[in-house]
Amino acid sequence: MKRRRDEIDEILRFVQEHPESYASLAVCRRALDGGLGRVTGDTLLQLEQYLHEAPDDEIEAYYTIIT
């Protein structure tokens, strides 16, 4: 469980620090909306909520994208 929390924290930190990166956009598009144009503060809040409910394999996939 700790590993999952750490991965979620790292994903959120990465997206917050690099909102214009392709990796951040890829994570947000896969998790929230395929047509998302850019990452905003609201996007980050939605992503945080989504990640806490997402299955472990999705978290691992998003973590792989940002590392």
ABEGO torsion letter per residue (X at the ends): XAAAAAAAAAAAAAAAABAABAAAAAAAAAAABAABABBBAAAAAAAAAAAAABBAAAAAAAAAAAX
